[in-house]
Amino acid sequence: MPKATKIPGLTDYGDDDNAPPKQTVYPKSQGGQVPPTTAQGTPTKIPGLKDYGSTPVQQTASTPGDSRGDGTWSGLAYDVFHPQPANLDRPQTWRDWVTKTYSPTAQDYGNAALDDVSFGGADYAQAKITGQNLQDIRARTANSQAALGPMGPIVNALTYAIPGTGEMKMVATPGKLIRGGAELLDAGRYGTAAVEGGTAAALSSAGHQAGDPNGIDALKVAKDAGWGAAGGTVMQGLGDVTAPAVQRVSDYVTGKPGTGSEAWNWRTRAASGDDTLPISVQAQQNALPANDPAQPALAKLQGALAQPTDPGIVAHAATGVTGWAAGHYLGGSEIASTGLGIAGPFASKYFVNKPAQMINTADRNINVGQALDQAYPALYPNASTTDTSGWANTLRQGWIGGDRPTDQAGDAQWW
């Protein structure tokens, strides 16, 4: 085809008739093609309404009780008991999860798991190594994530932190690595949960944007990190609050007598602040073989009993920043300096140190209780209570692992 001749005086906007057509790949979960600007299909005219040449008013025919994912809740009960194959040509919804049938393949599970464990970086790495189009690879991964349906968050969570005992506990997972790094900050129970959630969300957000022509959106990464931090903290707290109830129900179901039947009074002594309890624990450690199953729990108990409740680095940092700001902006005034000299210690004591000390005390008590929950079943032939020390960890890591923010909304499943 000969090259198009430009018309003099006509502005050229860069279109070239000889250039190959540009094509944008869309994930199947988003339709697999350019979204139509007008409704598809033959419109149904309303009798008695004149057509004046504009777009006619349409009626959309639908099967009674069928879920189209349009946000309506009519016919929900019908859909639950008459599930239809999931329509992956659009983003999936909560309603789809409970009313549709999903049939993911082994390859779908593999694609989703690789995407999750790499925080989205596997697609970018594959594109760099093989030379394949990055958008095509991401569209394939998005299709696999959508095909998993309600299994998506479960697979995501399992790839973040693999549960289990024995050798399975030694498996290095992203969750264990991120959690270990967060604990090095010594930011307390909930500070560590916030750092873990924020870090995981930020890595996933950046990984799913890697290779984007517009670069990585730092603002989106920051927003995702904020949501991840909030989610990790909330789920940690929810786990801590509900653990006693879970323990009582589990004791009832399994027929265990509960903590009240424990022969030793370590819980009572710990609650009363008995400073001789570590000596009793040490004596028990010395009396048992080094490889006894109770040794790890006893060591954890010793560490929890020795945990300080004084304001930690977060409280000190808050006090320091407040003092620096006040001194920087008001330090030149003698009146202001005198006021700060009086108000500063008062504010630190009652508005920073006190709450921080209360949080650290609660953190210590929870850790002591969890260590005792692990120690008693190992020390007694018949466990007196159910070990729920991992309940909060399960909720926190399950949420963090199941939450996978992506560059394009709808590409991956969320909790």
ABEGO torsion letter per residue (X at the ends): XBBBBBBBGBBBAGBBAABBBBBBBBBAAAGGBBBBABBBEBBBBBBGBBBAGBBBBBBBBBBBGBBAGAGBABGAAAAAABBBBBBAABBBBAAAAAABBBBBBAAAAAAAAAAAAAGGAAAAAAAAAAGBBAAAAAAAAAAAAAAAEAAAAAAAAAAABBBEBEAAAABBBAAAAAAAAAAAAGAEAAAAAAAAAAAAAAAAAAAAABGBAAEBBAAAAAAAAAAAAAAAAAAAAAAAAAAAAAAAAAAAAAGBAEAAABABAAAAAAAAGBAAAAAAAAAAAAABBAABAAAAAAAAAAAAAABBABBBAAAAAAAAAAAAAAAAAAAABAAAAAAAAAAAAAAAAAAAAAAAAAAAAAAAAAAAAAAAAAAAAAABABBABBBAAAAAAAAAAAAAAABBBBABBGABBBX
